[in-house]
Amino acid sequence: MAILLFFVAHWYLSLFVQTFYLHRYAAHRMFTMSPFWEKAFHLLTWLAQGSSYLNPAVYGMMHRAHHAYADTEQDPHSPKYDGNLFRMMWRTAGWYNGLLYGTKQPEERFTRDLPHWPRLERLGESWASRIAWGLLYTAFYAAFATAWWQWLFLPLQFIMGPLHGAIINWYAHRYGYVNHPTPDTSRNLMPVDLLMLGEGLHNNHHTHAARPNFGTQWWELDPTWPVIRLLHALGIIRLRKAAP
């Protein structure tokens, strides 16, 4: 039971920082926050993603390129140009590392207004940090695993951040339904999206990229949207006036 609780907690906490901070804030700037809270959520991103920490600025650049070139040869991740999920993940990793280490030059429009915290970025990207988090996960399993099959969850925790992105960028461009006609293959994965905190409402998001609530039908629940509204009410973030 402890292993399952640990895995579920890690799944949703990692997914939350990805959809709230990396996606809706870093990439799309759907809301604003003070420098203090920006650093607080950046720190939470490192703590939540651990061994699979994703640099918010690099994520933002790559995701902006995905929107600009969805399902074309310039898309960082498209099932249309990759034969299987693993090939797409490999190409995405190549894009990420190219942007991170400067071997791939992004368009200037993709680099504007991104969150940066160089010290934490260097720590999160370091092999020392990734290995240390991996050892902590392994130690937890060694202490609490009660059956051999529970160890099958451990590799997924090592790559939790990229795993969430891969699920959406593969399955939400191949399966599901369409609310809004778009020039790309984006789909909605409701009700499976309840496992993805709104990220699976992908067709809606591709149609209304600046909209912080990814649900557009009354029955489409975006679980992250009530959290955003609460944080706005508390003054921690401020939704942009133009956002629906």
C-alpha positions in Angstrom: 0.0 0.0 0.0 2.8 2.4 0.8 4.4 2.0 -2.6 1.1 2.6 -4.4 0.4 5.7 -2.3 4.0 7.0 -3.0 3.6 6.4 -6.7 0.2 8.1 -6.9 1.4 11.1 -4.9 4.5 11.4 -7.1 2.4 11.1 -10.2 -0.1 13.9 -9.4 2.4 16.2 -7.7 4.8 15.9 -10.7 1.9 16.3 -13.1 0.6 19.4 -11.2 3.9 21.3 -11.5 4.1 20.4 -15.1 0.6 21.5 -16.1 0.5 24.5 -13.7 4.0 25.9 -13.7 5.8 24.6 -16.8 2.9 24.6 -19.2 0.3 27.2 -18.2 2.8 29.6 -16.6 6.2 29.2 -18.2 5.1 28.4 -21.7 1.8 30.4 -22.0 1.9 33.0 -19.2 -1.8 32.5 -18.6 -1.3 34.2 -15.3 1.3 36.3 -13.4 3.0 35.8 -10.1 5.6 37.7 -8.0 9.3 36.8 -8.1 8.9 35.1 -4.7 6.1 32.8 -5.9 7.9 32.1 -9.2 10.9 30.8 -7.3 8.6 28.9 -4.8 6.9 27.0 -7.7 10.2 26.5 -9.4 11.6 24.9 -6.2 8.4 22.8 -6.0 9.0 21.7 -9.6 12.4 20.3 -8.7 11.1 18.7 -5.5 8.2 17.1 -7.3 9.9 16.0 -10.5 13.1 14.9 -8.8 15.2 12.8 -11.0 13.2 13.8 -14.1 13.4 17.6 -13.4 12.5 19.7 -16.5 14.0 23.1 -16.9 11.0 25.5 -17.1 12.6 27.8 -19.7 13.6 25.0 -22.0 10.1 23.4 -21.6 8.6 26.8 -22.4 10.6 27.2 -25.6 9.9 23.7 -26.8 6.2 23.8 -26.1 5.9 27.1 -27.9 7.6 25.5 -30.9 5.1 22.6 -30.6 2.2 25.1 -30.9 3.7 27.0 -33.8 4.6 23.9 -35.8 2.2 21.3 -34.6 2.3 18.1 -36.7 4.9 19.4 -39.1 8.6 18.4 -39.4 9.5 21.3 -37.1 7.3 20.0 -34.3 9.5 18.8 -31.4 7.1 15.8 -30.8 4.5 14.6 -33.3 3.3 11.0 -33.8 2.9 12.0 -37.4 6.7 11.8 -37.9 7.6 9.1 -35.5 6.8 5.4 -35.8 6.3 4.7 -32.2 6.1 6.4 -28.7 9.8 5.7 -27.9 11.1 7.2 -31.1 9.0 10.3 -30.4 10.4 10.5 -26.8 14.0 10.2 -28.2 13.4 13.1 -30.7 11.9 15.2 -27.9 14.9 14.5 -25.7 17.1 15.6 -28.6 15.2 18.9 -28.8 15.4 19.4 -25.1 19.1 18.8 -24.8 19.8 20.9 -27.9 18.0 23.9 -26.4 19.5 23.3 -22.9 23.1 23.1 -24.1 22.8 25.6 -26.9 23.4 23.3 -29.9 19.9 24.1 -31.1 19.0 27.8 -31.5 15.4 28.6 -30.8 13.5 31.4 -32.6 13.6 34.6 -30.7 9.8 34.7 -30.3 10.0 31.4 -28.3 12.5 32.8 -25.7 10.6 35.8 -24.4 9.4 36.1 -20.8 10.6 32.8 -19.5 11.3 32.0 -15.8 15.0 31.6 -15.0 16.7 30.5 -11.8 20.3 29.5 -12.9 21.4 28.0 -9.6 18.4 25.7 -9.3 18.5 24.9 -13.0 22.1 23.8 -12.7 21.3 21.7 -9.6 18.2 20.1 -11.1 20.0 19.3 -14.4 23.1 17.8 -12.7 23.7 14.1 -12.6 24.4 14.4 -8.9 20.8 15.6 -8.3 19.2 13.0 -10.6 21.1 10.1 -9.1 20.5 11.3 -5.6 16.7 11.4 -6.3 16.9 8.0 -7.9 18.6 6.6 -4.9 16.0 8.1 -2.6 13.2 6.5 -4.6 15.0 3.1 -4.6 15.6 3.3 -0.8 11.9 4.0 -0.3 11.0 0.9 -2.3 13.6 -1.2 -0.5 12.0 -0.2 2.8 8.3 -0.5 1.9 7.9 -2.8 -1.1 6.0 -6.0 -0.1 5.8 -7.7 -3.5 8.0 -8.1 -6.5 5.5 -6.4 -8.9 5.6 -3.2 -6.9 9.2 -2.7 -8.2 7.8 -2.3 -11.7 6.6 1.2 -10.8 10.1 2.4 -9.9 11.5 3.0 -13.4 8.4 5.1 -14.2 9.2 7.3 -11.2 12.7 7.9 -12.6 11.2 9.4 -15.8 8.0 10.8 -14.4 8.3 14.3 -16.0 9.0 13.2 -19.6 6.5 10.3 -19.2 3.7 12.7 -18.6 4.6 14.8 -21.7 5.0 11.6 -23.8 1.5 10.4 -22.9 -0.1 13.6 -24.0 2.0 14.2 -27.1 1.5 10.7 -28.4 -2.0 9.6 -27.3 -3.7 13.0 -27.5 -2.6 13.3 -31.1 -3.8 9.8 -32.1 -6.9 9.0 -30.1 -10.0 10.7 -28.6 -12.5 13.2 -29.9 -12.4 16.7 -31.4 -14.5 19.6 -30.2 -12.8 22.2 -32.4 -11.5 21.7 -36.0 -7.7 22.5 -36.1 -5.0 22.1 -38.7 -3.3 19.6 -36.5 -4.2 16.1 -35.0 -4.9 17.2 -31.4 -7.6 15.2 -29.6 -9.3 15.2 -26.2 -8.9 12.2 -23.9 -11.9 12.7 -21.6 -12.6 10.8 -19.3 -9.1 9.4 -19.3 -7.9 13.0 -18.8 -9.0 12.8 -15.1 -5.6 11.0 -14.7 -3.8 13.9 -16.4 -5.2 17.0 -14.6 -6.5 18.6 -17.7 -3.6 18.0 -20.0 -5.6 15.5 -22.0 -8.1 18.1 -23.1 -5.5 18.7 -25.9 -7.8 19.7 -28.8 -9.4 22.3 -26.6 -6.0 23.7 -25.6 -4.7 23.8 -29.2 -7.8 25.8 -30.2 -7.7 28.2 -27.2 -4.0 28.2 -26.3 -4.2 31.2 -23.9 -7.3 29.8 -22.0 -6.3 28.7 -18.5 -9.4 26.4 -18.2 -8.8 23.5 -20.7 -12.4 22.4 -20.5 -14.7 23.9 -23.1 -17.8 21.7 -22.6 -19.8 21.7 -19.4 -19.0 18.1 -18.8 -15.2 18.4 -19.4 -13.5 18.7 -16.1 -10.1 20.3 -15.9 -9.0 19.5 -12.3 -6.2 22.1 -12.4 -8.6 25.0 -13.1 -10.2 25.1 -9.6 -6.7 25.2 -8.1 -5.8 28.1 -10.4 -9.0 30.0 -9.3 -8.2 29.4 -5.7 -4.6 30.6 -6.1 -5.9 33.7 -7.9 -8.5 34.3 -5.1 -5.6 34.1 -2.5 -3.5 36.6 -4.4 -0.7 34.1 -5.1 -1.2 34.4 -8.8 -3.1 36.9 -11.0 -5.1 35.7 -14.0 -4.6 37.9 -17.0 -7.7 40.0 -17.7 -7.9 38.8 -21.3 -8.2 35.2 -20.3 -11.7 33.7 -20.3 
